[in-house]
Amino acid sequence: MKFIAYYRVSTRKQGNSGLGLDAQRAAVATMSDAPLLAEFTEVESGRDNDRPQLKAAMDYASLTGATLLVAKLDRLSRNAAFLNQLIDSQVPIRFADMPFADRFMVGMMAQVAQWEAEQISKRTKEALAAAKAKGTKLGGDRGNITAIAARGRAASACMRTEAAQARAALVMPHIDAARASGCVSLREIAAYLNDRHITTARGGVWYAASVAKLLS
């Protein structure tokens, strides 16, 4: 298992003094005996969802296949919708104050947002039922199934391309760093990425060929 720690304090004074950070580090330390790959510290209000250090931590965890460790749930966010978005990401997250919490338990913090979504879905179903009662034809083959299927395949291909581009955008700064450190060949760049536990999109190790494919 690989781990990355994320700490947050609310004020610059707390960040400079270390107030609150020591307790968070101690809490995170109880969650794993393995050395942390990295630690990210944010000095920002919990009401602000625009947090560069949190994004950096999530990106690095995604690249390395690591789990994000957080001391307390409220250190990550107090905003239910934002919290739900983070939990739904591909990065596993564990909390020291709820070490055995599963997706359901953490998701309880986002119940208000989920309730709103359920109400929208309910109103949509009621509107469709009303339209059907009036004789409006819903669904079925209207002679455009082939065209719809083609659009679906194109959309799927577009999503895969966008995902590959997003992954490349995360990796490129590390490739630039490898070059800046003196790595010249594709093999050296691959070794640099592997040494930092950064995986390929499929979770594998880097080779010269996979680096070349990403750069192309």
N, C-alpha and C positions, 0 to 999 in steps of 0.2 A: 504494500500500500504506500502511496505517495501523498504527502499532505502539504497544503499551503495555508498559512494563517492570515486572517484579516482582522485588524483591530480598528476601532473607531472611537474617537473622543469628540466632544461637541464644541470645544473652544480651543483657540490657539494657546491660551494659558495652560490648559490641561495638557496639550500636546507638548509644550516646551518643558513642563515640569515632570511629565511622566505620570501625572495623577490619573489613575484609572487604567493606565496601560499595563502596569505591573500585575494588577489583578487579572486583567484579560489574558496576559501571557501565561500566568500561573494556571488559569482555567484551561487554556488550550493545551498546556503541557500535560494535563491529566488525561487527555484524550488519546495520546499516542506516544509510544516510546521511540518511534522512528524520527530521525532528524527531519526538520522542515525543509522543503525545497526552497521556500522563500517566505518572507513576511511582508505584508503591506499594511501601512498605517494611514488612516484617513483622519483629518481634522475637519469635521463637517457636521452640520446639524442632521439629525435623523429624518427631518422633514424634507431635506433636499435629496432628490433621487439622482441628480447629476453628480456622480462621484468618480473622479478619474482613477483613484486607487482601487476602488471596488471593481471597476471595469478591467483594470490591469490585472488584478488578482483572478478574476473570472477568465480572462483571456489566457493567462499563463496556465491556469488549472486545465483549461480546455486543451491547450497545446501539449501538456505533459500527461494528461489522463489522471490528474491528482484530485483529491477531495479537498474542498475548502473547509477549514475549521474556523468557527466563530465562537467567541466566549459566551455570548448571550444572544437570544433571538432579536432583542431590541437594538443590539449593536449593528445588525444587518439592516433592519428597517422597522419602522412602526406603521408604514403604509401598507395596508392589506393587499392592494392591487400590485404594488411593486414587489412585495414579498412573494406573492403568488407567481409573478413573472420569473423571479430568480429561481424559485423552487422548480418551476417547469423547464428550466434550462437543462442543458446536457451535463452540467457540472454538479456532481454530488456535493451536498452541503450537510455538515454536522454541527450541532450546537452543544457546548459544554453544559448548559443549563437544562438541556433535554437530550442527553446522549443516546437514548433509545427511541427517540421520536422517529416515526416513519412519515411517509409522504402525507398520509391522512391527518396525522396529528398536527403537523406543521401547517397543513392546509386549512385547519380550523381558524387560523389567524386571518384567512382571506374569505371568510364566509359571507361577509357583507357584499363583497364584489361578486361572488358566485350567486348570491340570492338575486342580485340585480340582473345577472345574465339569465337566470332561470325565469324571471318575470318577462324579459324580452322574448325568450323562446315561447313562453306561454301565450303572450299576445300574438306572436307570429302564427302559432298553430290555430288560435281562435280566428284570426283573420283568414287563414287558408280554409278553415272549415266553413266560415261564412261565405267565402267565394264559391266553394264547392256546392253549397246549398243553393246558390243562385244559378247553378248550371255552368259555372266556369270550369273548363277542362284543365286539370292539373296533371303535369307529368305526362308519361306515355311517349310513344313514338310518333312524332309529327313529321316524319320524313327527314329529320336532321340528325339522327343518331350518329351516322358516319362522320359528319362534320364535327359534331360535339366530341366524339372520341378522338379525332385528329387534334382538336384544340387541347384536349386533355393531355395527349402525349407531348405536344409542344410545350405546354405549361410545365409538365413534369421535367422535361429536358432543361427548360429554362431555370427551374428551381435547383436542379443539380449543378448547373453551371454557376449560378449565383452562390451556392454553398461552397463550391470549389474556389471561387474568387474570394469569398469572405475568409476562407481558411488561408489562402495564399497571402491575403493582406495581413493576417496575424503573424504569419511566419516570416515575411519579408524583413521586418525590422531586425530579427535575429540573424538572418542571412547577411544583412548589411553590417551587423555587429561582428559577424564572423570574418567578413572581408576586412573590416577595420582592424581586427586583431591580427591580421596577417595570413588568413586562410585564402589561398589562391585557387586551388583545384576544387572540383566538385566533391571529390573524396574527402578533402579536408573540411569543407563546409558541412558535409554529412556527419563527420565525426564530431564537429562542434555542436551541432543540433542534438546528436545522441548523448553527448556528455552532459547536456543541460536537460535531459529527460524530455525533450520535445519530440512528440511522436508524429507520424504521418497522419493523414486524415482517417485512415483505417486502424490507427493505433499501433502501427508497426515501427520498425527502425528505419532510419534514412540510409540510402545508398546513393552513389553518384548519379545513377539513372533517375532516382526519384527526385533528387534536387534539380536535375536537368529538366524533368517533366514539369516541375512547379515553375521554374524560371521561363519555360516556353509558353 
